[in-house]
Amino acid sequence: MQFLPRAGSSLVELVMALSLTAIIVIAVTGLVTRQQRLYRALDQSLQTLPQRHDASALLGADIRTMATAMTPSAIASDSAFDIAATIGASTTCAPSTTTHLFIPPKAADASNTLTAWLSIPDSSDQVLIYRPEPQHWESVAISTITSRAATVCTGLAGPFLDAAASEAPAYEITLTTPSSAPLRAGTPLRFVRYGRYSVYRASDGDWYIGYRHCTVTHSCDVVQPLVGPLGTGTTPAAVFRFFTPNGTAITPGTPLTNLARVDVVVRHRALLIPSLGTGTSATRIDSVITSIALRNHQ
């Protein structure tokens, strides 16, 4: 019996086939790895996008109504600045002394609003009293604010204090120091609260925009995170820029006495954004800039 030779692969052919297979596997694995890195970087950028927009929206409400005349010692800084935000307004509802003010209840609806505030003022806030002669706002620190019966509002009669409002509590404000003169019923009042916005890096390595509640003497509480995380890295993820009414930038370290506009720049720096073709990495920087004009900058 004659046996025919069996066709097979030589050792060289096997080595070449394995080598080609390894090259293909390595190439495919590298492509999949770069895709995953790209998707992770883009996902991280998308996750911080709402935070960046929230920073502009939340800070804009306070900055737009800040009273620059109330913060003469505020210094321009790209990472922090003091703010005197208007938190409410009212009017005296009865003749008031130099140390005690009486204001009407908050209305149950918007049809008759004489008192409105974002939060009830406390001992760290100030009240601005309008003085017609000469026209100016007198600033006095608040000592306490106490609920009183609506009957203290003797200066408001008829439609100014309807049945629904008369059942809600009025308020008596005690001042830390006497005002310059007694007040008549109907004197406009504004309430101001001090705070400080700052950009800081937390222990987790992420950047945040925080808020500190401050007193009249500008001593502030521990910073509380307001917006974030905004990303990692050594470069701050947000900066503040300040401008005068004619658009001139205010140099950091100078007072904000002529402040008219604040720009809030929130940046996200995404590292290691790989190219699917070459595999090389690049840096992707995305930013949101919000320009906020002050209503009462003069």
LOBA-85383 format. One record per residue (C-alpha): x, y, z; residue number from 1. Coordinates in pm, whole numbers, plus 50000, padded with zeros to 5 digits. Example, Ala and Ser with C-alpha at 12.3 -4.5 7.8 and 13.67 -1.06 7.14 Angstrom:
[site [51230; 49550; 50780]; 1] [site [51367; 49894; 50714]; 2] 
***
This chain:
[site [50000; 50000; 50000]; 1] [site [50130; 50338; 49904]; 2] [site [50063; 50635; 50132]; 3] [site [50024; 50981; 49980]; 4] [site [50205; 51267; 50163]; 5] [site [49967; 51482; 50377]; 6] [site [49964; 51858; 50314]; 7] [site [50047; 52066; 50627]; 8] [site [50199; 52389; 50752]; 9] [site [50555; 52437; 50828]; 10] [site [50678; 52593; 51150]; 11] [site [50759; 52916; 50970]; 12] [site [50406; 52941; 50836]; 13] [site [50258; 52883; 51180]; 14] [site [50477; 53151; 51332]; 15] [site [50377; 53400; 51061]; 16] [site [50006; 53322; 51106]; 17] [site [50027; 53367; 51482]; 18] [site [50219; 53689; 51438]; 19] [site [49960; 53833; 51200]; 20] [site [49680; 53727; 51434]; 21] [site [49855; 53896; 51729]; 22] [site [49902; 54216; 51529]; 23] [site [49533; 54224; 51436]; 24] [site [49424; 54157; 51795]; 25] [site [49655; 54429; 51929]; 26] [site [49526; 54679; 51672]; 27] [site [49162; 54603; 51748]; 28] [site [49225; 54613; 52123]; 29] [site [49397; 54950; 52091]; 30] [site [49110; 55089; 51886]; 31] [site [48852; 54969; 52140]; 32] [site [49059; 55109; 52427]; 33] [site [49084; 55451; 52259]; 34] [site [48711; 55448; 52196]; 35] [site [48642; 55378; 52564]; 36] [site [48876; 55657; 52674]; 37] [site [48707; 55894; 52431]; 38] [site [48359; 55802; 52552]; 39] [site [48464; 55839; 52917]; 40] [site [48612; 56184; 52852]; 41] [site [48305; 56301; 52662]; 42] [site [48075; 56159; 52931]; 43] [site [48269; 56347; 53199]; 44] [site [48239; 56669; 53000]; 45] [site [47864; 56620; 52952]; 46] [site [47816; 56548; 53323]; 47] [site [47976; 56879; 53419]; 48] [site [47783; 57079; 53157]; 49] [site [47470; 57125; 53375]; 50] [site [47695; 57233; 53664]; 51] [site [47854; 57499; 53446]; 52] [site [47516; 57639; 53346]; 53] [site [47391; 57619; 53706]; 54] [site [47686; 57831; 53818]; 55] [site [47590; 58108; 53579]; 56] [site [47220; 58093; 53672]; 57] [site [47264; 58081; 54050]; 58] [site [47530; 58351; 54072]; 59] [site [47348; 58574; 53828]; 60] [site [47046; 58623; 54053]; 61] [site [47256; 58755; 54343]; 62] [site [47512; 58951; 54142]; 63] [site [47247; 59132; 53939]; 64] [site [47088; 59281; 54253]; 65] [site [47404; 59337; 54460]; 66] [site [47452; 59678; 54621]; 67] [site [47807; 59788; 54541]; 68] [site [47779; 60088; 54772]; 69] [site [47732; 59845; 55061]; 70] [site [48063; 59668; 54998]; 71] [site [48323; 59948; 54986]; 72] [site [48592; 59715; 55119]; 73] [site [48530; 59446; 54856]; 74] [site [48844; 59364; 54658]; 75] [site [48854; 59227; 54305]; 76] [site [48988; 58873; 54286]; 77] [site [48961; 58611; 54015]; 78] [site [48880; 58345; 54274]; 79] [site [48658; 58522; 54532]; 80] [site [48462; 58840; 54596]; 81] [site [48226; 58981; 54858]; 82] [site [47865; 59057; 54775]; 83] [site [47584; 59253; 54939]; 84] [site [47273; 59093; 54791]; 85] [site [46924; 59236; 54818]; 86] [site [46708; 58967; 54982]; 87] [site [46383; 59160; 55028]; 88] [site [46189; 59483; 55046]; 89] [site [45908; 59627; 55251]; 90] [site [45766; 59950; 55391]; 91] [site [45693; 60073; 55739]; 92] [site [45327; 60023; 55827]; 93] [site [45322; 60247; 56136]; 94] [site [45520; 60541; 56271]; 95] [site [45850; 60396; 56390]; 96] [site [46113; 60510; 56633]; 97] [site [46486; 60530; 56565]; 98] [site [46537; 60178; 56704]; 99] [site [46215; 59990; 56618]; 100] [site [46052; 59947; 56276]; 101] [site [45712; 59793; 56202]; 102] [site [45648; 59626; 55866]; 103] [site [45327; 59464; 55731]; 104] [site [45262; 59091; 55689]; 105] [site [45357; 58902; 55376]; 106] [site [45055; 58878; 55147]; 107] [site [44907; 58537; 55070]; 108] [site [44907; 58620; 54699]; 109] [site [45068; 58871; 54465]; 110] [site [44770; 59108; 54456]; 111] [site [44878; 59309; 54758]; 112] [site [45247; 59264; 54834]; 113] [site [45405; 59516; 55068]; 114] [site [45658; 59276; 55222]; 115] [site [45858; 59029; 55015]; 116] [site [46186; 58853; 55082]; 117] [site [46378; 58545; 54980]; 118] [site [46437; 58457; 55345]; 119] [site [46356; 58629; 55673]; 120] [site [46634; 58877; 55764]; 121] [site [46843; 58799; 56071]; 122] [site [47097; 58968; 56295]; 123] [site [47374; 58944; 56034]; 124] [site [47177; 59149; 55780]; 125] [site [47122; 59521; 55728]; 126] [site [46815; 59728; 55650]; 127] [site [46832; 60022; 55410]; 128] [site [46599; 60307; 55500]; 129] [site [46501; 60553; 55230]; 130] [site [46556; 60917; 55327]; 131] [site [46396; 61170; 55091]; 132] [site [46584; 61480; 55210]; 133] [site [46847; 61452; 55084]; 134] [site [46773; 61143; 54880]; 135] [site [46980; 60850; 55003]; 136] [site [46955; 60506; 55162]; 137] [site [47058; 60492; 55526]; 138] [site [47213; 60161; 55629]; 139] [site [47149; 60024; 55979]; 140] [site [47232; 59679; 56120]; 141] [site [46946; 59455; 56236]; 142] [site [46951; 59325; 56592]; 143] [site [46633; 59112; 56599]; 144] [site [46313; 59061; 56403]; 145] [site [45999; 58952; 56588]; 146] [site [45651; 58850; 56479]; 147] [site [45375; 59084; 56596]; 148] [site [45001; 59102; 56550]; 149] [site [44893; 59280; 56234]; 150] [site [44716; 59541; 56448]; 151] [site [45053; 59718; 56490]; 152] [site [45010; 59839; 56133]; 153] [site [44809; 60146; 56230]; 154] [site [44940; 60339; 55931]; 155] [site [44779; 60106; 55677]; 156] [site [44405; 60119; 55639]; 157] [site [44144; 60014; 55385]; 158] [site [44270; 59807; 55088]; 159] [site [44634; 59808; 55205]; 160] [site [44559; 59556; 55481]; 161] [site [44276; 59327; 55376]; 162] [site [44113; 59059; 55589]; 163] [site [44353; 58784; 55476]; 164] [site [44661; 58993; 55546]; 165] [site [44531; 59108; 55883]; 166] [site [44537; 58748; 56005]; 167] [site [44906; 58700; 55913]; 168] [site [45180; 58818; 56151]; 169] [site [45342; 59156; 56105]; 170] [site [45704; 59213; 56206]; 171] [site [45893; 59436; 56445]; 172] [site [46257; 59502; 56360]; 173] [site [46492; 59612; 56636]; 174] [site [46799; 59798; 56514]; 175] [site [47149; 59753; 56657]; 176] [site [47213; 60128; 56653]; 177] [site [46956; 60409; 56629]; 178] [site [46877; 60547; 56285]; 179] [site [46921; 60915; 56214]; 180] [site [46552; 61002; 56264]; 181] [site [46211; 60843; 56335]; 182] [site [46020; 60704; 56037]; 183] [site [45671; 60775; 55923]; 184] [site [45436; 60508; 55789]; 185] [site [45506; 60421; 55427]; 186] [site [45886; 60460; 55436]; 187] [site [46048; 60221; 55181]; 188] [site [46288; 59961; 55320]; 189] [site [46532; 59717; 55161]; 190] [site [46710; 59425; 55323]; 191] [site [47070; 59334; 55238]; 192] [site [47267; 59020; 55322]; 193] [site [47643; 58985; 55300]; 194] [site [47812; 58683; 55146]; 195] [site [48124; 58571; 54965]; 196] [site [48155; 58361; 54653]; 197] [site [48480; 58170; 54611]; 198] [site [48634; 57911; 54381]; 199] [site [48809; 57638; 54576]; 200] [site [48951; 57290; 54537]; 201] [site [48802; 57036; 54777]; 202] [site [48969; 56737; 54938]; 203] [site [48838; 56509; 54661]; 204] [site [49048; 56700; 54405]; 205] [site [48749; 56858; 54227]; 206] [site [48684; 57230; 54186]; 207] [site [48370; 57391; 54329]; 208] [site [48211; 57733; 54356]; 209] [site [48119; 57789; 54719]; 210] [site [47929; 58043; 54923]; 211] [site [48002; 58185; 55268]; 212] [site [47742; 58364; 55480]; 213] [site [47907; 58677; 55619]; 214] [site [47826; 58938; 55882]; 215] [site [47833; 59315; 55857]; 216] [site [48197; 59308; 55967]; 217] [site [48274; 59063; 55682]; 218] [site [48355; 58768; 55906]; 219] [site [48234; 58464; 55716]; 220] [site [48123; 58110; 55792]; 221] [site [48285; 57797; 55653]; 222] [site [48248; 57770; 55276]; 223] [site [47959; 57556; 55154]; 224] [site [47960; 57402; 54804]; 225] [site [47713; 57573; 54577]; 226] [site [47803; 57443; 54232]; 227] [site [48017; 57145; 54141]; 228] [site [48207; 56935; 54088]; 229] [site [48341; 57130; 53791]; 230] [site [48637; 56908; 53710]; 231] [site [48985; 56828; 53831]; 232] [site [49330; 56960; 53751]; 233] [site [49562; 57226; 53888]; 234] [site [49399; 57513; 53696]; 235] [site [49088; 57663; 53865]; 236] [site [48769; 57557; 53692]; 237] [site [48607; 57901; 53732]; 238] [site [48721; 58262; 53745]; 239] [site [48555; 58598; 53809]; 240] [site [48620; 58907; 53598]; 241] [site [48505; 59258; 53684]; 242] [site [48439; 59562; 53465]; 243] [site [48355; 59931; 53503]; 244] [site [48058; 60100; 53326]; 245] [site [48275; 60181; 53020]; 246] [site [48394; 59820; 52988]; 247] [site [48739; 59862; 53142]; 248] [site [48860; 59556; 53329]; 249] [site [48915; 59609; 53702]; 250] [site [49263; 59498; 53803]; 251] [site [49267; 59220; 54065]; 252] [site [49354; 59359; 54407]; 253] [site [49171; 59689; 54359]; 254] [site [48837; 59791; 54520]; 255] [site [48509; 59720; 54341]; 256] [site [48370; 60070; 54400]; 257] [site [48301; 60129; 54028]; 258] [site [48172; 59783; 53946]; 259] [site [47912; 59757; 53669]; 260] [site [47954; 59408; 53524]; 261] [site [48075; 59068; 53640]; 262] [site [48177; 58788; 53406]; 263] [site [48156; 58435; 53544]; 264] [site [48381; 58203; 53342]; 265] [site [48333; 57832; 53413]; 266] [site [48577; 57602; 53236]; 267] [site [48608; 57227; 53199]; 268] [site [48943; 57085; 53100]; 269] [site [48914; 56729; 52968]; 270] [site [49251; 56555; 52957]; 271] [site [49348; 56262; 52735]; 272] [site [49098; 56297; 52453]; 273] [site [49245; 56037; 52214]; 274] [site [49234; 56045; 51838]; 275] [site [49078; 55725; 51707]; 276] [site [49305; 55730; 51404]; 277] [site [49648; 55810; 51544]; 278] [site [49598; 55730; 51913]; 279] [site [49757; 56058; 52017]; 280] [site [49599; 56250; 52306]; 281] [site [49489; 56612; 52319]; 282] [site [49331; 56850; 52567]; 283] [site [48971; 56962; 52521]; 284] [site [48867; 57281; 52698]; 285] [site [48500; 57377; 52713]; 286] [site [48380; 57695; 52881]; 287] [site [48064; 57890; 52962]; 288] [site [48091; 58267; 53001]; 289] [site [47804; 58464; 53154]; 290] [site [47811; 58844; 53165]; 291] [site [47597; 58987; 53446]; 292] [site [47518; 59358; 53450]; 293] [site [47436; 59517; 53786]; 294] [site [47101; 59693; 53808]; 295] [site [47213; 59952; 54063]; 296] [site [47582; 60007; 54003]; 297] [site [47570; 60381; 54073]; 298] 
***
